[in-house]
Every structure is written in structure tokens, then in C-alpha cells.
């Protein structure tokens, strides 16, 4: 048996790529032949994958071969999934509802809409996998058979953050200010404007010796709106957009910040929550999408964006070290559920289901 994985993109520091590589590493450790293919990739991805056209050469070879097709945005290589002769599983990482992009970027709006429109074409797969229960339920709502669906949780790639931190960024963050952090793509569904409004209440009303750090790719039109908001709230010099960061810079961010803020209104899964658990940041996250499932009862989950109240809560956490340590301890306990051993057990189970003869996959 060989396991083939096809992705739209394979690159360093990208969650879907990290999930594919985690699968690849576990399979290789079991002695299973594992191959990766991508529509496009960066220099990091080229160390592990071939371009997806290479899969077409073998897609009808090997009666026991398996295809795992990762889907998070429309990509032209979805035809490989339709045409393959292998047992096939969709690995669904969710697609952002397109309306989030309507006022900011037509290209993203179009690709998200196209991706969601095509999703139903995968419903005849042998097994539909999702990286969260939230995403699995969405597949069922889209017409996928419940008995042919399952969850393969994210394996957070924490080891890449154990590299030496960027010294210049570490010094800057270590100047004694209370640092709040947001990590991930700066795109409309993340609602970074709400994190800025929360920070404004904290900075102006509770702790002027504080800063908000935002690390990740920035959609230019959305960033422009955020920059205008920062100026209107008198936060210039206190809110910092770092853009894309290296592993060393991201490690410095996690090690140099005390709180992680998530005000996102759509998450199929959120790896930065688990990364924050790992580094001991207290996580405050809005109850949306798969966030409560990811948090698993740990951290601080809020259902209303009451910024003054949340600012007061941050102040309480600063003054009450016992409360803070209890929150951090619960987060570390939750993180244990995402161990490599647990991930390997989940992968073994879903592959066993996929290898069952068509029509015999049990719920």
C-alpha cells in the first residue's frame, strides 16, 4: 500500500501543509510508502513533494493505494480526486464563507465561493475526513453521508517553534510592557478590528504600559481599514503589525507575550490557540466555529464582545497570579490531547476505515 497526499499548496509554517507532513512522518515511521504532491510549493515544500502532475502518472496503479486530498480552497487539481482509481478520502480544512471577503478582495471572495460550490462534488468519496467535529458537521450539512465521515484532528507542529528566537524581536518584546498577541492571516473573518477595540479599552483604561502585536500575512485592503481604526483610537505606536514572520520571530512573539486574543468569527480549527497553550500564554477567545472545540473547556471563552469587561478581566489576571496559573495549567492539560501518539492512533483508525471495501465502511 502507498498513501498519496495531494494539496493545493505545500509550504513552511502553513497549517494544512503541517498536517500533511505530520501524516507523512507517521506513515514513514510505520514503514508505509508515503508521497506528497502539490499544485504549488515554496522551497521548503520542494524538499518533500512533487508537483501534482506526477500523481496523474500513478493514479491508476496499485489496487491498495490510498489518496488523501486536502481541501481548503478551490484548486484546479481537484480533478485528480475525481479521476483517481485509488481509494480516496477528502481531508476538509474548511473554506471561509465568501461574504467575509466581499468588501475587501474580490479574488478571495470568488475562490472561496467557488470552493464551497465545488464541495458537494466530493460527496461520493470513500471517506470524508475533517480536522474538527465542527468541520465534519459542515460536511454532513453539505450532503456527505454521516456514516462515511470522521475526524482526524490537527497535529500542531510545535517543534518548529522550538528554534532559537529572533534576538532583536525578543529584546523589543522584553522591555517590560504587557504584550497581547494575535497570530494568523490578517483577513476579515479574523475580526482583528475587535481585538484592537478590546486592546483600546485595556490600554486606555487599565494599562497604558501595554502593546498589541499582530503577526501574519496581511490582506492589504483589510490592513488599510485596520490601520485607520488604530489611528482613530489613538493607538499609533501601541499596535504593531509584523506581517509574515519567520519561525524564529514567531517563537519570540510567543515567548515575549502574556495573552493571546482571538476575536475571529469563523474558525474551522485554530492552531495558534494550541501554540499559545504550549508557550503558556493565557488565551481569551471568542466562541465561534471550532474555537470552543479546540479549547476543550480550557482557556477563557467569551460569548459577547464586551470590551470593557474583557479589559477588566485582563487586569484581574495580571493581579491574581493563582487564577492565571490555574488557567495555564488547564490549557496545558488540554494540549496533551493533541500529542503525536494520539494523532497516530487517530490516523491508524481512519486509514483502517478507508481500506475497508467500498460499501463496508462502518459509522
C-alpha positions as CSV (number, residue, x, y, z in Angstrom):
1,X,0.0,0.0,0.0
2,X,1.1,3.5,-0.8
3,X,-0.6,6.7,0.6
4,X,-0.6,9.7,-1.7
5,X,-1.5,13.2,-0.5
6,X,-2.5,16.0,-2.9
7,X,-2.6,19.6,-1.7
8,X,-3.2,23.0,-3.3
9,X,0.0,24.3,-1.6
10,X,2.9,23.0,0.4
11,X,4.9,25.5,2.4
12,X,6.7,26.1,5.6
13,X,4.7,27.3,8.6
14,X,1.3,26.8,6.9
15,X,-1.2,24.7,9.0
16,X,-2.6,22.5,6.2
17,X,1.0,21.7,5.0
18,X,1.9,20.9,8.6
19,X,-1.0,18.5,8.8
20,X,0.0,16.7,5.6
21,X,3.6,16.5,6.8
22,X,2.5,15.1,10.2
23,X,0.6,12.3,8.3
24,X,3.7,11.7,6.1
25,X,6.0,11.4,9.1
26,X,3.8,9.0,11.0
27,X,3.3,6.8,7.9
28,X,7.0,6.8,7.2
29,X,7.7,5.7,10.8
30,X,5.3,2.8,10.2
31,X,7.2,1.8,7.1
32,X,4.4,2.8,4.8
33,X,5.3,4.4,1.5
34,X,4.1,8.0,1.6
35,X,4.1,10.5,-1.3
36,X,3.2,14.2,-1.3
37,X,2.1,16.2,-4.3
38,X,1.1,19.9,-4.5
39,X,-0.2,22.3,-7.1
40,X,2.3,24.8,-6.0
41,X,5.0,25.0,-3.3
42,X,7.8,27.0,-1.9
43,X,11.5,26.0,-1.4
44,X,10.5,24.2,1.9
45,X,7.7,22.3,0.2
46,X,10.1,21.1,-2.6
47,X,12.1,19.2,0.0
48,X,9.1,16.9,0.5
49,X,6.8,17.0,-2.5
50,X,6.5,16.7,-6.3
51,X,4.1,18.7,-8.4
52,X,0.7,17.3,-8.6
53,X,1.0,16.3,-12.3
54,X,3.3,13.5,-11.1
55,X,0.4,11.9,-9.3
56,X,-1.5,11.6,-12.6
57,X,1.2,9.1,-13.7
58,X,0.4,6.7,-10.8
59,X,-3.3,7.4,-10.0
60,X,-4.5,4.1,-11.6
61,X,-1.6,1.9,-10.2
62,X,-1.8,-0.1,-7.1
63,X,-5.2,-1.6,-6.0
64,X,-4.4,-0.9,-2.4
65,X,-3.2,2.7,-2.8
66,X,-5.0,5.5,-0.9
67,X,-5.4,9.2,-1.9
68,X,-5.8,11.8,0.8
69,X,-6.9,15.1,-0.8
70,X,-6.6,18.2,1.3
71,X,-9.2,20.8,0.6
72,X,-9.4,24.4,1.9
73,X,-9.8,26.5,-1.2
74,X,-10.7,25.9,-4.8
75,X,-7.8,24.4,-6.7
76,X,-7.6,23.1,-10.3
77,X,-6.1,19.8,-9.1
78,X,-9.5,18.7,-7.7
79,X,-9.9,16.8,-11.0
80,X,-7.2,14.3,-9.7
81,X,-9.6,13.4,-6.9
82,X,-12.5,12.9,-9.3
83,X,-10.4,10.7,-11.7
84,X,-8.2,8.6,-9.4
85,X,-8.5,4.9,-9.3
86,X,-7.4,4.7,-5.7
87,X,-9.5,4.6,-2.5
88,X,-10.0,8.3,-1.7
89,X,-10.6,10.4,1.3
90,X,-11.3,14.1,1.4
91,X,-9.5,15.9,4.2
92,X,-11.5,19.0,4.8
93,X,-9.9,22.0,6.5
94,X,-12.9,24.3,5.9
95,X,-13.4,27.2,3.5
96,X,-14.1,30.7,4.8
97,X,-17.6,31.8,3.9
98,X,-17.0,34.2,1.0
99,X,-19.1,37.1,2.3
100,X,-16.3,37.9,4.8
101,X,-14.2,39.0,1.7
102,X,-16.9,40.7,-0.3
103,X,-15.9,44.3,0.7
104,X,-12.1,43.6,0.7
105,X,-10.9,41.3,-2.0
106,X,-12.9,40.0,-5.0
107,X,-10.4,37.3,-5.9
108,X,-10.6,35.7,-2.4
109,X,-14.4,36.1,-2.4
110,X,-14.6,34.3,-5.8
111,X,-12.2,31.5,-4.8
112,X,-14.0,30.8,-1.5
113,X,-17.4,30.8,-3.2
114,X,-16.1,28.5,-6.0
115,X,-14.5,26.2,-3.4
116,X,-17.7,25.9,-1.5
117,X,-19.7,25.4,-4.7
118,X,-17.5,22.5,-5.7
119,X,-17.5,20.9,-2.2
120,X,-20.6,18.8,-3.0
121,X,-18.7,17.1,-5.9
122,X,-16.6,15.3,-3.3
123,X,-19.5,13.7,-1.6
124,X,-19.1,10.3,-3.3
125,X,-15.6,9.8,-1.6
126,X,-14.9,6.6,0.3
127,X,-14.4,8.6,3.5
128,X,-14.8,12.3,4.3
129,X,-12.3,13.4,7.0
130,X,-12.4,16.8,8.8
131,X,-9.8,18.3,11.1
132,X,-12.5,19.1,13.7
133,X,-16.0,18.0,14.6
134,X,-17.3,21.4,13.6
135,X,-15.9,20.8,10.0
136,X,-17.3,17.3,10.0
137,X,-20.8,18.6,10.8
138,X,-20.5,21.1,8.0
139,X,-19.7,18.3,5.5
140,X,-22.8,16.4,6.6
141,X,-24.9,19.5,6.2
142,X,-23.5,19.8,2.7
143,X,-24.7,16.3,1.8
144,X,-21.9,14.0,2.8
145,X,-23.0,10.7,4.4
146,X,-22.6,10.8,8.2
147,X,-21.6,7.2,8.3
148,X,-18.8,7.9,5.9
149,X,-17.4,10.8,7.8
150,X,-14.8,11.0,10.5
151,X,-12.4,13.4,12.3
152,X,-8.7,13.5,12.0
153,X,-7.6,16.2,14.5
154,X,-4.8,18.6,13.8
155,X,-1.3,17.7,14.9
156,X,0.1,21.1,16.0
157,X,3.6,21.4,14.6
158,X,5.1,22.8,17.9
159,X,8.6,21.6,17.2
160,X,9.3,24.2,14.6
161,X,8.7,26.9,17.3
162,X,11.5,25.4,19.5
163,X,14.1,27.1,17.4
164,X,16.2,29.9,18.8
165,X,14.1,33.1,19.0
166,X,14.9,36.2,17.0
167,X,17.1,38.2,19.4
168,X,16.1,41.7,18.2
169,X,12.4,41.0,18.4
170,X,12.9,39.2,21.8
171,X,14.7,42.3,23.2
172,X,11.9,44.6,21.9
173,X,9.1,42.5,23.5
174,X,11.2,42.2,26.7
175,X,11.1,45.8,27.6
176,X,8.6,45.3,30.5
177,X,5.3,46.1,28.7
178,X,2.4,43.8,28.9
179,X,2.2,42.2,25.4
180,X,-1.0,40.9,23.8
181,X,-0.8,38.7,20.7
182,X,-2.8,37.8,17.6
183,X,-1.3,35.2,15.2
184,X,-2.5,34.2,11.8
185,X,-3.7,35.6,8.5
186,X,-4.9,39.2,8.9
187,X,-8.1,38.7,6.9
188,X,-11.7,39.8,7.5
189,X,-13.0,36.7,9.2
190,X,-10.4,37.0,11.9
191,X,-12.1,40.3,13.1
192,X,-8.8,41.9,14.1
193,X,-10.7,45.1,14.5
194,X,-12.4,43.6,17.5
195,X,-9.1,42.7,19.1
196,X,-8.0,46.3,18.5
197,X,-11.1,47.6,20.2
198,X,-10.6,45.3,23.1
199,X,-7.0,46.4,23.4
200,X,-8.1,50.1,23.3
201,X,-10.2,49.6,26.4
202,X,-7.3,47.8,28.1
203,X,-4.6,50.3,27.0
204,X,-6.5,53.5,27.7
205,X,-8.5,52.3,30.7
206,X,-6.3,49.8,32.5
207,X,-2.7,49.5,31.5
208,X,-1.0,52.2,29.3
209,X,2.2,50.2,29.5
210,X,1.0,47.6,27.0
211,X,1.1,46.8,23.3
212,X,-0.8,44.6,20.8
213,X,1.3,42.5,18.4
214,X,-0.3,41.1,15.2
215,X,1.8,38.5,13.3
216,X,0.8,37.0,10.0
217,X,0.1,37.6,6.3
218,X,-1.9,40.8,5.8
219,X,-4.6,41.3,3.1
220,X,-3.7,44.9,2.0
221,X,-7.2,46.3,1.8
222,X,-8.2,44.9,5.2
223,X,-5.0,46.1,6.8
224,X,-5.7,49.6,5.5
225,X,-9.0,49.6,7.3
226,X,-7.3,48.3,10.5
227,X,-4.6,51.0,10.3
228,X,-7.3,53.7,10.0
229,X,-9.0,52.2,13.1
230,X,-5.7,52.2,15.1
231,X,-5.2,55.9,14.3
232,X,-8.8,56.8,15.2
233,X,-8.5,55.1,18.6
234,X,-5.2,56.8,19.4
235,X,-3.2,53.6,19.4
236,X,-0.4,54.5,17.0
237,X,2.8,53.2,18.4
238,X,0.9,50.7,20.6
239,X,-0.5,48.3,17.9
240,X,2.2,46.7,15.8
241,X,1.5,44.7,12.6
242,X,4.6,42.5,11.9
243,X,3.3,40.8,8.6
244,X,4.7,37.4,7.7
245,X,7.3,36.3,10.3
246,X,10.0,33.6,10.4
247,X,9.9,30.7,12.8
248,X,12.4,32.5,15.0
249,X,10.3,35.6,15.0
250,X,7.1,33.7,15.8
251,X,8.9,31.9,18.7
252,X,10.0,35.3,20.0
253,X,6.3,36.5,19.8
254,X,5.0,33.6,21.8
255,X,7.8,33.8,24.4
256,X,7.5,37.5,24.8
257,X,3.7,37.9,25.1
258,X,1.4,37.1,28.1
259,X,-2.0,36.9,26.5
260,X,-3.4,35.6,23.2
261,X,-6.5,37.2,21.9
262,X,-8.8,35.6,19.3
263,X,-11.8,37.6,18.2
264,X,-12.3,35.6,15.0
265,X,-15.9,34.8,13.9
266,X,-15.0,31.8,11.7
267,X,-12.5,29.1,12.5
268,X,-12.5,25.5,11.2
269,X,-9.7,24.9,13.6
270,X,-7.2,27.3,15.2
271,X,-3.6,26.1,15.6
272,X,-2.4,29.3,17.3
273,X,-4.6,28.5,20.2
274,X,-2.7,25.3,20.8
275,X,0.7,27.1,20.2
276,X,-0.3,29.6,22.8
277,X,-1.2,26.8,25.2
278,X,2.3,25.4,24.6
279,X,4.1,28.6,25.4
280,X,2.0,29.4,28.5
281,X,0.0,32.4,27.2
282,X,-3.4,32.9,28.7
283,X,-5.9,32.6,25.9
284,X,-9.0,34.7,25.6
285,X,-11.1,33.6,22.6
286,X,-14.5,34.4,21.2
287,X,-16.9,31.5,21.0
288,X,-17.1,30.9,17.2
289,X,-16.7,28.0,14.8
290,X,-14.4,25.3,16.1
291,X,-12.8,27.5,18.8
292,X,-14.7,26.0,21.8
293,X,-14.0,22.5,20.5
294,X,-10.3,23.4,20.2
295,X,-10.2,25.0,23.6
296,X,-11.8,21.9,25.2
297,X,-13.0,23.7,28.3
298,X,-9.7,25.4,28.9
299,X,-8.6,29.0,28.4
300,X,-11.2,31.8,28.7
301,X,-14.0,31.5,26.2
302,X,-16.3,34.6,25.8
303,X,-19.6,34.7,24.1
304,X,-20.1,38.5,24.0
305,X,-17.6,41.1,22.8
306,X,-17.9,43.3,25.9
307,X,-14.6,45.1,25.5
308,X,-14.6,47.0,28.9
309,X,-15.4,43.8,30.7
310,X,-12.7,41.8,29.0
311,X,-10.2,44.6,29.7
312,X,-11.1,44.3,33.4
313,X,-10.6,40.5,33.2
314,X,-7.1,41.0,31.8
315,X,-6.4,43.3,34.7
316,X,-7.7,40.7,37.1
317,X,-5.4,38.0,35.5
318,X,-2.5,40.4,36.0
319,X,-3.2,40.9,39.6
320,X,-4.3,37.3,40.5
321,X,-1.4,35.0,39.9
322,X,-3.3,32.0,41.3
323,X,-6.1,32.4,38.8
324,X,-3.6,32.9,36.0
325,X,-1.7,29.7,36.9
326,X,-5.0,27.7,37.1
327,X,-5.9,28.8,33.6
328,X,-2.5,28.0,32.2
329,X,-2.5,24.6,33.9
330,X,-5.9,23.7,32.3
331,X,-4.5,24.8,28.9
332,X,-1.5,22.5,29.3
333,X,-3.8,19.6,30.2
334,X,-5.9,20.2,27.1
335,X,-2.8,20.3,24.9
336,X,-1.9,16.8,25.9
337,X,-4.9,15.6,23.9
338,X,-3.0,16.6,20.8
339,X,0.1,14.5,21.3
340,X,1.8,12.8,18.4
341,X,0.8,9.4,20.0
342,X,-2.9,10.4,20.0
343,X,-2.6,11.7,16.4
344,X,-1.0,8.4,15.3
345,X,-3.9,6.4,16.8
346,X,-6.5,8.6,15.0
347,X,-4.6,8.2,11.7
348,X,-4.4,4.4,12.2
349,X,-8.2,4.3,12.8
350,X,-9.2,6.4,9.8
351,X,-6.9,4.5,7.4
352,X,-8.4,1.2,8.6
353,X,-11.8,2.6,7.7
354,X,-10.6,3.8,4.3
355,X,-9.1,0.5,3.5
356,X,-12.4,-1.3,4.1
357,X,-14.1,-2.4,1.0
358,X,-16.4,0.2,-0.6
359,X,-19.8,-0.1,0.9
360,X,-18.5,-1.6,4.1
361,X,-17.2,1.4,5.9
362,X,-18.9,1.4,9.3
363,X,-20.0,4.5,11.3
